[in-house]
């Protein structure tokens, strides 16, 4: 690898743990959950917000142990769980007893954060009103969740599954990727 050519002093023996934060993005039923379920064997924790995940894993005969599945129904609960994971890992000398955390689906957490920001700012939907439209609250709340996932990815691989909401022909991310 070549230097960027910047004049900054290099860090002191900067090392990378080799852990990753990966986003699997695609339309419905393109086998994102299926792909994620094959990656790490048994040492995987599942942070589940999508009601289709466990039926999908059951159909594949890949249901994780109940101790490795965390079904949550709010962004708040998910953040509390991630904080507990981080506290456990840090008190265990930075060592986790699992290899990967699969977050299925990040889209549901995004939707919950939007709905909560709208509710908190008395709107039918986020951006419904001009003043105090809730976007700062949404950015703070959902951003904190992403930050927690990023912190977990310092210790284990994090795979976040995200669903496109538009049909493939109208999916801007997919269109940009094809170009």
N, C-alpha and C positions, 0 to 999 in steps of 0.2 A: 504494500500500500504506500502511496506517495503522500507526503505532507501537503496540507492545504496551502502552505506558503504563508500563513499568518505569522505575525511577529510575536505571538503570545508564547510564554514559556510552557513547555509540555508539563502535564501533570506528573506527580511523583508515582511511578510504577502503577499507573492506572490499570486496573484489571476489570474484566467483564466476567460475571458469574456464568454466563452462558445461558441464562434464563431468558425467556421471550414473552412478549405480550403480543398475541396474534389475534386478528379479527377475521373470522370467516363470514363473508358477506355474500348474500345471494337471495334469489327469489324463493318463494315457498316450495317445499317438497323437492329441493335439489340435493338433499342428503347431507346437509351440513352437520346435523346431530350424529348421523350415522358415521361420517368421516371422523368426527371428534371422538366417538366412542371406541375407535380402533387404535388410538394413538399410544396410550401409555399403560395398557394392561390394567392391573387392579389398583394402582396407587393414584387414584384420581378422585377428587372431590367435585361434586356437581352443585353449583348454585343455580337453582331452577326457579324461573318465574313464568315459564311457558307451560301451559297445561298439556301440550302435546309431547313433551319430552319423555316422561316415564312410559306412556303407551308405546312410543316409538322404540325405546330401549327394550321394553318387554317383547315387542314383536321381533326384535333382533336377537333375543335371548342374551342381552348384555346389561341387565339391570344391576346397577351398583349395589353394594351392601347398604342397608338403611343408614348406617353410621356415616356413609359418604355422600348422602344426598341431603341437601338443604333446600326444601321448598319454601319460598317466601312469597308473601302477598303484598309487599310494599317496598319501596326504595329504602325507607327508614330501617326496616328489618334486615335488608341486605347489607346496608352500611354497618349496622351493629355487628352482624356476623363477621364481616371483613375485619373490623376492629378487633374482635375476639381472636380471629385467626392470627392477625399480626402480633397481638400480645402473646399468644401461645408460642409462636415461632421465635419471637425475640427473647422470651424467657427460657426457651429451649436452646439458647446459644446460636440463634439464627438458622436452626435446622428444622425443616418441616418433616412430618412423617408421611408426606405424599409428594408426588412428582408434578402434578398439574391440577389446576382449578379450571373447570369449564363453566362458563357463565352463559346460560341458555334461557332466555335470550336478552341480550343487551337492549334490543328494541323495546321489549316490554318495560324495562327499567326506565328507558327514555320516555315512553308514553306515560308511565306513572308520574315521573317528575314533571312533565308538562301539565298533566291533569291537576297535580297538587299545587303547582304554581298558579294555575288559573283559579282553582278553588280558593287559595289563600288571598288572592287579589280580587276576589268577587267577580270573576269573568266566566262566561260560558265556555270559552276556549282561550288558550294563550294568545295574546295579541288582539283580543276583542276590543280593548279600549286603548286610547292613545297614551294617556298618562298612567304611570305605574302599570305597564302592560305585562309585568311578571317575568320578563326575560332575564333580568338580573337575578331574580330569585331562582329561576330555572337553571341558569348558568352556574350559580353557586352550588345548588343542591346536586345537580347531575355531575358537575365538575368534581365535587367532593367524592362522589362514587367512583368516577374514573381515576381520580388520584389514589384512592384506596386500592383499586385493582392494580394500578401501576406499582404501588408499594409491595403488594403481594407478589408481583412478578419479579421482584428482586430475589425472591427465595424459591419460587416454583414457576413453571410455565403457566401463563394465563391465556386461555382461549375464550374469546368473547364471540358468541354467535349473534350476527345481526341480519335482519330480514329487510330486503328491499320492499318498499310499500307500493311503488308504482309498477305497472306491467312492464315487462322487459323493454318494450318499444319506447316507453316514456321514462325509463330509469336513467337519470342524468349521470350517476356514477358509472353505470355499466357502459353508457354511450361514450363517456370520456375515456374509459379504460380501453375500449375498442379502437378509439382514434390513436 
